[in-house]
């Protein structure tokens, strides 16, 4: 049983229709919370909100890279609920394009969505959080915010920055009555990871089989039960990457070993996706199958 009292709590989840976000919404609703499902796809967010157990759930479409839309998002929350008990910054993206061929626009977009938008959302949400008796902020980061992923430096930059910002925000807001922390998962079996795998993206993250969204949900639940600055779904992996970062100048020697193991792991993951009917090979190239 969770020690955190979810009953009638107002919880907003960005990226709410994704693999992790939808799993979070379902768990929160099952415990009695009222969920605000935020996503760019209004139809998908509305469908999920209607499927959640309990009552009082809503869906709000929002482009989190557009500050005016973010401001309107929280204006709607204020009008409907008058407060916010838990803000979950869960939205994120990555790209398989290598740094030397990426457009400046795509770099700006990824930094804005992964790093800037959670900070702006948290800032705008503070008055609503202060109206709660037990306000919380939880942000989905990544172990890529500790260990540099050589094939995806923009994702790494955004997650390094997000980790640092959330550590500082957690320290600052605690004295002001708001508890903030972050969950740092490794590769998680979501559509985003599947897309990256079929595009031949970052092989470094396939050292081990990807974890499931339920593993990330469990880490979020642990942060709600026992507030702290960070939680890791896979504590063993987190210790390994933190240890490796004690000697960053060794990374050029370690990367070839990590990459070979990762390439084997990605090949196994693609075969697993094929078996599950989620990916296929067409003319020698992998592509995602349509998910029902």
C-alpha positions as CSV (number, residue, x, y, z in Angstrom):
1,X,0.0,0.0,0.0
2,X,1.2,3.5,-0.8
3,X,1.8,5.8,2.2
4,X,1.1,8.8,0.0
5,X,-2.6,9.7,0.2
6,X,-3.8,10.0,-3.4
7,X,-7.5,10.4,-2.6
8,X,-8.8,13.5,-4.5
9,X,-5.3,14.7,-5.2
10,X,-5.1,16.8,-8.3
11,X,-2.2,15.5,-10.4
12,X,-1.0,16.9,-13.7
13,X,1.1,14.7,-16.0
14,X,2.8,16.2,-19.0
15,X,3.6,13.7,-21.8
16,X,0.5,12.0,-20.4
17,X,-0.3,9.9,-23.4
18,X,3.1,8.3,-23.8
19,X,4.2,5.0,-22.4
20,X,5.4,6.3,-19.0
21,X,2.8,9.1,-18.8
22,X,-0.2,6.9,-19.4
23,X,1.1,4.3,-16.9
24,X,1.5,7.0,-14.3
25,X,-2.0,8.4,-14.9
26,X,-3.5,4.9,-14.6
27,X,-1.7,4.2,-11.3
28,X,-2.6,7.6,-9.8
29,X,-6.3,7.3,-10.8
30,X,-6.5,3.7,-9.4
31,X,-5.4,5.2,-6.1
32,X,-8.1,7.8,-6.1
33,X,-6.4,10.8,-7.7
34,X,-7.9,13.2,-10.2
35,X,-5.6,13.3,-13.2
36,X,-5.0,16.1,-15.7
37,X,-3.7,14.4,-18.8
38,X,-1.6,16.8,-20.9
39,X,-0.4,16.0,-24.4
40,X,-0.1,17.5,-27.8
41,X,-2.6,15.0,-29.2
42,X,-6.0,16.1,-27.9
43,X,-7.8,13.0,-29.1
44,X,-5.3,10.7,-27.4
45,X,-5.4,12.6,-24.2
46,X,-9.2,12.8,-24.1
47,X,-9.4,9.0,-24.8
48,X,-7.0,8.2,-21.9
49,X,-8.8,10.6,-19.5
50,X,-12.1,8.9,-20.3
51,X,-10.6,5.4,-19.7
52,X,-9.1,6.2,-16.3
53,X,-10.9,4.7,-13.2
54,X,-12.7,7.2,-10.9
55,X,-14.0,10.6,-11.8
56,X,-12.7,14.2,-12.2
57,X,-10.1,13.5,-14.8
58,X,-9.6,15.9,-17.7
59,X,-7.5,16.2,-20.8
60,X,-5.8,19.3,-22.0
61,X,-3.9,19.7,-25.3
62,X,-0.8,21.8,-25.0
63,X,2.4,22.4,-26.9
64,X,4.8,22.8,-24.0
65,X,7.3,24.6,-26.1
66,X,4.8,27.5,-26.5
67,X,4.8,29.6,-23.3
68,X,1.4,31.1,-24.0
69,X,-0.1,27.6,-24.2
70,X,1.6,26.6,-21.0
71,X,0.2,29.7,-19.2
72,X,-3.3,28.9,-20.6
73,X,-2.9,25.3,-19.4
74,X,-2.4,26.4,-15.8
75,X,-5.2,29.0,-16.1
76,X,-7.5,26.1,-16.9
77,X,-6.3,24.1,-14.0
78,X,-6.9,27.1,-11.7
79,X,-10.4,27.6,-13.1
80,X,-11.4,24.0,-12.8
81,X,-9.6,22.8,-9.6
82,X,-8.2,25.9,-7.9
83,X,-5.0,24.1,-6.9
84,X,-2.5,21.5,-8.0
85,X,-1.2,18.8,-5.6
86,X,1.4,17.1,-7.8
87,X,3.1,18.3,-11.0
88,X,4.8,15.5,-13.0
89,X,7.1,16.9,-15.7
90,X,7.3,13.8,-17.9
91,X,7.4,15.1,-21.5
92,X,10.6,14.5,-23.5
93,X,12.0,13.6,-26.9
94,X,15.2,12.5,-28.6
95,X,16.5,12.2,-32.1
96,X,18.7,9.6,-33.8
97,X,20.3,12.3,-36.0
98,X,24.0,12.7,-35.3
99,X,25.2,16.1,-34.0
100,X,27.2,17.0,-37.0
101,X,24.3,16.7,-39.4
102,X,21.4,18.0,-37.2
103,X,19.7,21.3,-38.0
104,X,19.9,24.2,-35.6
105,X,16.1,24.2,-35.4
106,X,16.0,20.6,-34.2
107,X,18.7,21.2,-31.6
108,X,16.7,24.2,-30.3
109,X,13.4,22.2,-30.3
110,X,14.9,19.3,-28.2
111,X,16.6,21.6,-25.7
112,X,13.3,23.6,-25.3
113,X,11.1,20.6,-24.8
114,X,13.4,18.5,-22.6
115,X,15.0,21.3,-20.5
116,X,13.3,24.6,-20.8
117,X,9.7,23.5,-20.8
118,X,9.8,21.6,-17.4
119,X,11.4,24.6,-15.7
120,X,8.8,27.0,-17.2
121,X,5.9,24.7,-16.3
122,X,7.2,24.3,-12.7
123,X,7.6,28.1,-12.4
124,X,4.1,28.9,-13.7
125,X,2.6,26.1,-11.5
126,X,4.0,27.4,-8.2
127,X,0.9,29.5,-7.2
128,X,-1.3,26.5,-7.7
129,X,1.1,24.2,-5.8
130,X,1.1,26.7,-2.9
131,X,-2.7,26.3,-2.7
132,X,-2.1,22.6,-1.9
133,X,-1.6,21.2,1.6
134,X,1.1,18.8,0.4
135,X,2.5,20.1,-2.9
136,X,5.0,18.0,-4.9
137,X,6.9,18.2,-8.1
138,X,8.3,15.1,-9.8
139,X,10.4,15.3,-13.0
140,X,11.3,12.4,-15.3
141,X,15.0,12.7,-16.0
142,X,17.4,10.1,-17.3
143,X,20.6,8.3,-16.5
144,X,21.7,10.2,-19.6
145,X,21.7,13.2,-17.2
146,X,24.7,11.5,-15.4
147,X,26.5,9.6,-18.1
148,X,27.1,11.2,-21.5
149,X,25.5,9.4,-24.4
150,X,28.0,10.0,-27.2
151,X,25.5,9.4,-30.0
152,X,22.9,11.8,-28.7
153,X,24.7,14.9,-27.2
154,X,21.7,17.2,-27.3
155,X,19.6,14.7,-25.3
156,X,22.5,14.4,-22.9
157,X,22.9,18.2,-22.7
158,X,19.2,18.6,-21.9
159,X,19.1,15.9,-19.3
160,X,22.4,17.0,-17.6
161,X,20.8,20.4,-17.3
162,X,17.5,19.1,-16.1
163,X,19.1,17.0,-13.5
164,X,21.1,20.0,-12.1
165,X,18.1,22.3,-12.2
166,X,15.9,19.8,-10.4
167,X,18.5,19.2,-7.7
168,X,18.7,23.0,-7.2
169,X,14.9,23.5,-7.3
170,X,14.5,20.7,-4.8
171,X,16.9,22.3,-2.4
172,X,15.3,25.8,-2.9
173,X,11.6,24.8,-2.8
174,X,11.9,22.5,0.2
175,X,12.3,25.5,2.6
176,X,9.2,27.0,0.9
177,X,6.9,24.0,1.5
178,X,7.1,22.3,-1.9
179,X,8.9,19.0,-2.2
180,X,10.6,18.4,-5.6
181,X,12.5,15.4,-6.9
182,X,13.4,13.5,-10.0
183,X,13.3,10.0,-11.3
184,X,16.3,9.0,-13.5
185,X,15.5,5.9,-15.5
186,X,17.6,4.2,-18.1
187,X,16.2,3.0,-21.5
188,X,12.5,2.3,-21.1
189,X,10.4,0.2,-23.4
190,X,8.2,3.0,-24.9
191,X,7.4,4.1,-28.4
192,X,10.1,6.7,-28.3
193,X,12.8,4.0,-27.6
194,X,11.3,1.7,-30.3
195,X,11.6,4.5,-32.8
196,X,15.1,5.2,-31.8
197,X,16.0,1.5,-32.1
198,X,14.6,1.1,-35.7
199,X,16.4,4.3,-36.7
200,X,19.7,2.9,-35.4
201,X,19.9,5.4,-32.7
202,X,21.9,5.5,-29.5
203,X,23.3,2.0,-28.9
204,X,24.9,2.9,-25.6
205,X,21.6,2.6,-23.8
206,X,21.0,-1.0,-24.7
207,X,23.6,-2.4,-22.3
208,X,20.8,-4.4,-20.6
209,X,17.2,-5.1,-21.7
210,X,15.1,-2.0,-21.5
211,X,13.0,-1.6,-18.3
212,X,9.2,-1.3,-18.5
213,X,7.1,1.8,-17.8
214,X,5.9,0.1,-14.6
215,X,9.5,0.2,-13.3
216,X,9.5,4.0,-13.7
217,X,6.0,4.2,-12.1
218,X,7.4,2.3,-9.1
219,X,10.2,4.8,-8.7
220,X,7.7,7.7,-8.9
221,X,5.6,6.1,-6.2
222,X,8.6,5.7,-4.0
223,X,9.4,9.4,-4.3
224,X,5.8,10.2,-3.3
225,X,6.0,7.8,-0.3
226,X,9.5,8.9,0.7
227,X,10.4,12.4,-0.7
228,X,14.0,12.9,-1.7
229,X,15.9,14.6,-4.5
230,X,16.4,11.5,-6.8
231,X,15.3,8.0,-7.3
232,X,16.6,5.4,-9.7
233,X,14.4,2.6,-11.1
234,X,17.6,0.5,-11.6
235,X,19.9,1.3,-8.7
236,X,22.7,-1.0,-9.9
237,X,22.9,0.8,-13.3
238,X,22.9,4.2,-11.5
239,X,25.8,3.1,-9.3
240,X,27.7,2.0,-12.4
241,X,27.3,5.2,-14.3
242,X,28.1,7.3,-11.3
243,X,31.2,5.3,-10.7
244,X,32.3,5.7,-14.4
245,X,31.9,9.5,-14.1
246,X,34.5,9.6,-11.3
247,X,37.1,9.4,-14.1
248,X,35.6,11.1,-17.2
249,X,38.9,11.1,-19.0
250,X,38.7,7.3,-19.2
251,X,35.5,7.5,-21.2
252,X,37.2,7.4,-24.7
253,X,38.7,4.0,-23.7
254,X,35.4,2.7,-22.1
255,X,33.1,3.8,-25.0
256,X,34.1,1.2,-27.5
257,X,33.4,-1.6,-24.9
258,X,30.0,0.0,-24.0
259,X,29.1,0.5,-27.7
260,X,29.8,-3.1,-28.7
261,X,27.7,-4.5,-25.9
262,X,25.0,-1.9,-26.7
263,X,24.9,-2.9,-30.3
264,X,24.3,-6.5,-29.4
265,X,21.7,-5.4,-26.9
266,X,19.9,-3.3,-29.6
267,X,19.9,-6.2,-32.0
268,X,18.3,-8.4,-29.4
269,X,15.7,-5.6,-28.6
270,X,14.8,-5.3,-32.3
271,X,14.2,-9.0,-32.5
272,X,12.1,-8.8,-29.4
273,X,10.0,-6.0,-31.0
274,X,9.6,-8.3,-34.1
275,X,8.4,-11.1,-32.0
276,X,5.9,-8.8,-30.3
277,X,4.6,-7.5,-33.6
278,X,5.9,-4.0,-32.9
279,X,8.6,-3.8,-35.6
280,X,9.4,-5.4,-38.9
281,X,12.1,-5.4,-41.6
282,X,11.3,-4.0,-45.0
283,X,13.9,-4.3,-47.7
284,X,16.5,-4.8,-45.1
285,X,15.5,-1.8,-43.0
286,X,13.7,-1.8,-39.7
287,X,10.4,0.1,-39.2
288,X,7.8,0.3,-36.5
289,X,4.6,-1.6,-37.1
290,X,1.3,0.2,-36.3
291,X,0.3,-0.2,-32.7
292,X,-3.3,-1.0,-32.0
